[in-house]
């Protein structure tokens, strides 16, 4: 069922990427799946990004009380995984985005300080970067106002947009922030129509969120919401109740070109 939900979201993204004239004259591209190399080890609660050439998977839970602190790099041409970096501490349920202007991955939020026991764990409040060419890891001295678990991050025009997730004080966020890596500044923007742990993607300057879950109210969402970056406004794009079930667990949203 989770696969059907992801396919549903993918087809909506494809449709949103076409204008009306294109939709009338062009047939949707065929979708073909094929097997790829397995991860070096099993991972859950990880986050993934792409720079358009490679795919990067960041930290996560390995099972049996073991956690990963590695950034893994997948080469689609060679169908091979390698270790790009070690971020020096475990994180799960984090958000991340790649910024072309800096050539770095920005890692935000998630539960850190994990080990054999989760007693000392807490939500990561800062920002880490990983240089995709050198693997250099840097901890930025910046406080993240959107520190959460199960939040989402997307990049547009070399800025990162963070939205949704759950904070320490047991409530689900509807907040949206813009982070500019070149000035190291956060700007709060218009909030989402509902507080959710939601997956999202950006197409032509519009951020779309697909379903989601409020962990504390136990409420699932069937909504697809759209945020126009230029006008700083949200609107409910469609209710997908008629054609798919709600996407409850946040998948990693990858824009691969």
N, C-alpha and C positions, 0 to 999 in steps of 0.2 A: 504494500500500500504506500510506503514511503517513496518508492520508485515512481509510482503513478503520480504522486503529488509533485515530485520534482519535474517530471515530464510535463505536467500541466503548467507549472511555472515557466518552464523553458519555452513552451509553445506560445504563452502569453508574451514573453520577452520578444520572440521572433516577430509576432504580430505587431507589437508596439513599435518596433524598429522600422516598420514600413508605413509610408503615408497612404492615403486612400487610393491614389492613382496607382501606386505600386501594388497595393493589395488586390486591385482589380485586374492588373495585367500580368502579375508574376505569380507563379506557383511556388508554394513553400518549398524550401530546400529539403531534400531527403535526409533523414537522420540515420546514420549507421554507427553501430557500436561494435567495438572489437576489444578483445582482451589486451591488457597491458601488464607490464611487470608489477608484481606485488611489492608493497612496501617492505623495507628490510625487516620490520617487525609490526605486529598489530598495533593500531592506534585508535582511540576514541577521544572525544572532547578536544580534538585538534582544530586548527584553523589553517586555511590554505589560501594562497594568492598566486597570481601569475604576473610576469613582466612582459607577456606576449610571446616569449620564446620558451621559457622554462616554467614549471610549476613548483611551488615551495610549500611544504607542510611544516607547521611550526608546533613543536612541543606536543603534549598530549599524554594520555594515560595508556600504559602498555599492558595493564592487567596484572592481577596477582600482587597488588600493592606497589607496582613499579611505575615510575613516571619518566618521561623523556624530556630532556632539555635541548634536544638537537633541532636544527633547521635542516630538513631534508630537501634535496633538489632533484626533480625529475626531468630528464631530457627525453622529449617525445621522439626525436630523431633516432637516438640510440636505444630508446626504450630501457633506460637504466636510471637507477637511483644512486645518489651519492650524498655524503654529509657536507653541507655548506658551512655550518657554524654550530657552536654551542653557546646558548644564551646565558649560561651560568646560573640557571635556576629553573625550576619546573613551573609550567603554567598550563592550565586547562581552561577551556571555554573563553578564550581570549578573542579579540578582534584584531585584524591586521589589514593593511593596504599597501600597495606598492606605488611609489611616486616617481615618475620618469625623470623629473628635473633633478632629483638628487641621486637616483639610482639605488634607492634604499627601500627596504620594507620597514614599516612602522607598526610596532606591536603595542596594543593598548588593552587595558582591562584584563579580565580573567582572574582565576584563583591562583595565587602564587604561594610559595613557602611550603609546598607539599613534600611529603616524604613518606616514611612508614606510617605516620599518623597525620590526620587532617586537623588536629587540634590547633596547631599554630598557623593554619592557612588563613589567608586574607585576600581581599581583592587588591590587585596590583594598581597602585595609584599613579604611577609614572608612565614614561614612554621609553621603549627600547627601539633602536634601529639596527638593521642588519644590511650591510653593503653587499649587494648581490654579486659583485665582481670579486671582491676580496674576502668576503665572509666576516669582515670586522664588525664586532658588536659594540654598540655605544649606548650608555644610559643617559638620557637627556634629563637635565635638572628642570623638569616642567611638570606641574601638577595637572593631571587630567581631570577636568570637571565631570566627565562622562564615564568615570571608572565603573565598570559593571561586568557581570557575567552574561553570556548569551546575547551580548550586543552585536551590532553589525557595523562595518566600515566599508565605504566605497571611495574611490578616487575619481575626481573630475577636474581637468585643467590644473593638475598638480596641487590640488587641495583635497583634504580628506574630510569626509562627512560621516560622523558617528551618530547612531540612532538606536534607541530601544535598549533592552536588556534589564537586568535586575541588580539593584544595589544592596548594600549591607543592611539597610534599615527596612528590609522586607517589603519593598514595593517595586512594581514594574514601571519602567520609565517610558514616557512618551517624548522625551527630550531629543533635540537634534542640535548638534554643534558642528561648526566648520573649524578645521585645524589647518593653518597655513604653515607648512614646514620651513618656508623661507624666512618667515618673520617669527616663527615659534609662538604664534598667538591663536587662542581659541575665541570663537565668536558664537554666541548662542543665537539660534535661528528659530523659526516658527515650529512649535511642537507638533508631533504626529497626532492624528485624530483620536488615537487610542494608545494606551500604554501596553507594549508588547515585547516579548522576545521574538523578533521578526527577522527573516532573511530579506535581503534586498539586492537590487542591481541598478545601475545607472545607464540610461540610453538617451543620447542626444540632450544632455543637460537636465534630464528628469530622473529622479530616484523613484523606483517602484518597490514597495514592500508587499510581500506575499504571505497572507495569513499571519500566524503567530500564536503566542500563548501567554496568558497572564498567570504565572505560577502561583500567585497568592490568592487570586480570586478563582482559580481553576477554570478560567474562561478561554475557550478557543475562538480564533477569529477566522472568518471566511472572506475577509475584505482584501482587495488589492488597492492600496492607497498610492497616490502619485504626488511627488513633491517637485515643483518647478524651481530650480536653483535660481534662475534669473529673477523671478518675481517673489521668491520667498513665500510661496503659498502651497498648501496641501489641498487635495480633493480626493474623495473616494472614487476610484476609477471604475471598479466593478465589484460585485459580490459573486464569488466563484462557487456559491452553494449549489448552483444548478449543474455544474460540470466537474467539480472535484471536491474532495474532502479537505478539511483545514490542514495546513502544514503546521504541525505542533512542534516538532523538534527542529531547531534551527540548523539547516545545512550550510556548509560553506559556499558562499556565492562567488564563483570565479568567472571573470570576464576574460575569455581566452580568444585572442585574435590571431 
